[in-house]
Amino acid sequence: MDEGYEPHNVKKLYLHGAEKPDVWVDTSGTLDLKIAALKKHASQLGNWDPTDMMREWATDTGKEPSLAAAEAFKVMTLVEDKPES
């Protein structure tokens, strides 16, 4: 507040790994970038290449909403959006 910033109030929480997701995000356009970013974590991955596993997960997750690749979330609304006037 001293620097002039107002507090941020989280309106929605996206939970990954939920048993019953209700929102799917198309990741087909960013999957290669996501894999490349993950590979930068060399200290965690060592020589292991996560590419095949990541593509399989994204493809499987995209099946229900008919997307080439996706991530699924359960969304919890904490603050309702105000209607625009």
C-alpha positions in Angstrom: 0.0 0.0 0.0 2.9 2.3 0.7 4.0 1.9 -2.9 0.6 2.8 -4.2 -0.7 -0.7 -4.9 -4.1 -1.8 -3.9 -4.7 -5.3 -2.5 -5.6 -8.0 -5.0 -8.8 -10.0 -4.3 -8.8 -13.4 -6.0 -12.1 -13.9 -7.8 -11.6 -17.5 -9.1 -9.4 -20.4 -8.1 -8.5 -22.9 -10.7 -7.7 -26.3 -9.1 -5.6 -28.8 -11.2 -6.0 -32.5 -10.6 -9.6 -32.4 -9.5 -11.6 -35.6 -9.8 -14.5 -33.8 -11.6 -13.1 -30.8 -13.6 -15.6 -28.3 -15.1 -13.2 -26.2 -17.2 -10.8 -27.2 -20.0 -8.1 -24.9 -21.4 -6.9 -25.6 -24.9 -3.1 -25.9 -24.7 -2.5 -27.1 -28.3 -0.9 -23.8 -29.2 1.4 -23.6 -26.2 2.2 -27.3 -25.5 5.6 -27.1 -27.2 6.5 -24.0 -25.1 5.3 -25.7 -21.9 7.5 -28.7 -22.6 10.5 -26.6 -23.4 10.0 -24.6 -20.2 9.8 -27.9 -18.2 13.0 -29.1 -19.8 14.8 -26.1 -18.3 14.4 -27.6 -14.9 17.5 -29.8 -15.4 18.2 -30.2 -11.7 14.8 -31.9 -11.3 14.7 -33.8 -14.5 18.2 -35.0 -15.0 18.5 -36.7 -18.4 14.8 -37.6 -18.5 12.8 -36.2 -21.4 9.1 -35.5 -20.4 8.0 -34.8 -24.0 6.1 -38.1 -24.6 4.4 -38.1 -21.2 3.4 -34.4 -21.5 1.9 -35.0 -25.0 0.0 -38.1 -23.8 -1.4 -36.3 -20.8 -2.5 -33.3 -22.9 -4.1 -35.5 -25.5 -6.0 -37.6 -23.0 -7.2 -34.5 -21.2 -8.4 -33.0 -24.4 -10.6 -35.9 -25.4 -13.7 -35.0 -23.4 -13.9 -31.5 -24.7 -12.8 -32.6 -28.2 -9.5 -30.6 -28.1 -6.1 -31.7 -29.5 -4.5 -30.9 -26.2 -5.9 -29.5 -22.9 -5.5 -29.0 -19.2 -8.5 -29.5 -16.9 -9.5 -27.6 -13.8 -12.2 -27.4 -11.2 -13.1 -23.7 -10.9 -14.1 -22.2 -7.5 -15.7 -18.8 -7.7 -14.8 -16.8 -4.7 -16.1 -13.4 -5.8 -18.9 -13.1 -8.4 -18.2 -10.8 -11.4 -20.2 -7.6 -11.3 -22.4 -7.2 -14.4 -21.2 -4.5 -16.8 -23.4 -1.4 -16.9 
